[in-house]
Amino acid sequence: MFLSVFDMFKVGVGPSSSHTMGPMVAAGRFLELLRAQPFEVAGLRASLHGSLAFTGVGHATDRATILGLAGFLPDSYDAARAEHVLAQIEASGVVTPDGLPTLSFAPKQDLVFDYDHPLPGHANGMILMGLDAQGDILVQETYYSIGGGFVVTEAEQSAEPQMDARDAKSHPYPFETAAQMLEMAKASGKSIAEMKRANELTHRGPQTLRDGIARIWQVMDDCITRGLDGDGILPGGLLVKRRAGAIHKSLKAEQGLNLAAPHTINDWMSVYAMAVNEENAAGGQVVTAPTNGAAGVLPAVMRYWLSHVPGAAPSRIEEFMLTAAAIGGIVKHNASISGAEAGCQAEVGSASAMAAAGLAAVMGGTPEQIENAAEIALEHHLGLTCDPVRGLVQVPCIERNGLGAIKAVSAASLALRGDGTHLVPLDACIRTMFETGQDMSAKYKETSLGGLAVNVPNC
């Protein structure tokens, strides 16, 4: 199954790609379904299941669902307008999406958190219903938010494996595993980024590809800048203080004074990542990389490379992003990028692998060294749980992104010191990550029922 660079990197809204962006996208798809019906509906109802129920309030799933049913989409999200519309819906009990009649929807009655009936297809499940004037269901659809802002219906999920053969025929380099990727690179003499670019160009022109990647990096970089300028307390009730701004000021004050130890470079990587994830926690605009919860890792490594590594050139940003997207696509296709499905190893671990691969590429790595970098980074996140305190993407998520960036840079550096040969293939590491996630107790997979979420005071 082909996954574009624009599937792996999507502009959206915090705090969660699976719990905020996904439900908003699902609601938008449901509105399209209603517009296509030969009859008119009079009202709406929604039920949230599994992890969407358990951590939905902390992840703003309720707000995202309501706004999605009102016509909002992550890519064009307007925070100020959203607050106004939410207040209107709360007061009136109706939504007015474009192309549909006014629909009754009173969130307190019509949005249900169902903690007792998880859906079979994925931990992040939701059911959306269109009602007649008497409240009977006219049309119903089940959606699964499978991580990174990706959404599938129940039917699409069961049909997904049959798409691979058709996709394989339409792309010049249809690799689905890291082993296939390396074989194709060796046979063609092309880099991973060059093969990924060739695949992308079957869907869009070269200028569209360049402009799209440039926009993705601009949104990432702007998010870092906003985060470094931010201060105050993050929303949600944990009273977590924004720290990126103060740390950044301290680091800048030390520049040129010969006061900092060499390891201070780790603080730079961490502060860039923390800046992004503090913005994400505040509901700001971020880019899935591959998820919101892990959105700080790759931008932090990119910013580190551009600002601190001699010889770094903005002209090679596209190479970095395409290489990272190739690795992310392999992980998602063969395992998961969803914390609710496989723990944080699937989010920050995958992000670290993607960032390590991108950095190794722009530092001159061979395809074998790039694959090795990704494997090292992912391997040393295996078993990482997803246990957000109070269901908020704050503790331990913000600092965890900083450590994921540091691991990515270390992994790339180690891989570049070798010739690309290593004991554990990336494919085996990805398979291990997924199997570990399947064995992991549900309380450690974004339900806030175990780990730090129950051993740290929530207020």
C-alpha positions, 0 to 999 in steps of 0.5 A: 500500500502506497503511503505518500510523504503527505500521508506521513506528514499532515498539517493538523491540530493538537493535542493528538493525531489519533484522538483529535485529528482522527475523530475530526476527519471521521466526522467530516467523512460522515458529513460527506456520506450524509450529503450523498444520501437520497434522504435528509437526516434531522439529527446526529449522534456519536459514540466513542469507544475504547481509548477514544472514550478513556482518554477522550476528554484529555485528548479533546476527542469530544471537542474534535468530534463536535467541531468535525460534525460542524464542518471543521477539518484539521488542515484548515482549523481556525482556533478562534472560530472553533471556540465561537462555534462550540459555544453556539452548539452548546447553547442551541443544540444544533450544528449547521454544516455546509450542504446539509440542513440544520441538524439537532446535536446536543453534545451532553446527550448525543455524544456518548463515552462508551467505556464498556463496549470496545469495538473489534477493529481497533482501540480507537473506535467511534460510531456516527449516526444520522437520525430522523425527526423521531430520533431513529437511525437512518444511516450509521458508520463505524470509523477507526482512528488508526494513528497519525490522523489516518481514519478507516471505516469498518469496511475499509479496514477489512479490505485494506490488504487487497489494495497492495497488489494494485498499488505495487503495479503503479509505482516504480519502486513498490517496496513494502519492507526495508529488505525490498527497499535495500534490494531496489536501491542496490539494483537501481543505484538510487538513494532511498529519497530518489526512489521515494520521489519517483513513487511520489511523482506518479501522483503529482508533479515535481513542483507540487511535490516540492511546494508541499514538502516546503510547506510541511517544513515551514509549518514545523519550523513555525511551530518550533518558533512559537513554542520557543516564544511561549510561556504560561501554563498548559491547559488541562488541569495538571498545571504543567508549565511551559519550559521551552522558552526559558530553556531556550533563553538560557541556552542563547545566553551561554552561546559564545561564552565558552561556558557550556559543556559539550553535552549541552547540544542535547539540551538544544535538541530537547528544547526544539522538540519540547517547543513543538510538543508544548504547542501541541499540548496547547492545541496549536497547529502541528504536523503529524510526524508520524503522530501528534504525540511524537510530532516534536522528534523529527522537527527537532532533529531537522532544526538541530541539523540546519542550525548546528551541523556544519555543511547543512543546506536547506536545499536538502530538506526534501531529501531528509523528509522523503527518506523519513517518510519512506521509513515511516511508511514501512513501519505503518504498513507492517506494524503500527504508529498508534499508541493505543495499538502498540504503546509509545514505542509505535509513536516516539519510537517510529518518529525517532527511526524516521528522524535518524534515517533522514539525518543519516541520509543528509549526512551522506549515508548509504541506504544500508547505513540509513536502514541501520540508523532507523533500526538502532533508533527503533530498537532502543524504544522497544517496550515503551508504554503510552501512559499519559497522566490524566490522558493529556499529551503532556506528561511524559510525552513532552520530554519523551520527544526530546529524548527521542530526538537525542536517540535519533541523532545518536543512532544516525551517528553510530550508523555512519561510523559503520558500513551498514552491516548489522545483526538485527534487520529493521524489518525484524525490529519493526515486527518485534515492536508490533508483537510487543505492542500486541502483548502489552497490557491495554492499561499501558496503551493510551488508556491512562489506566496504568503506569505514570497515569495512575502513580502520579497525582492527577491534580 
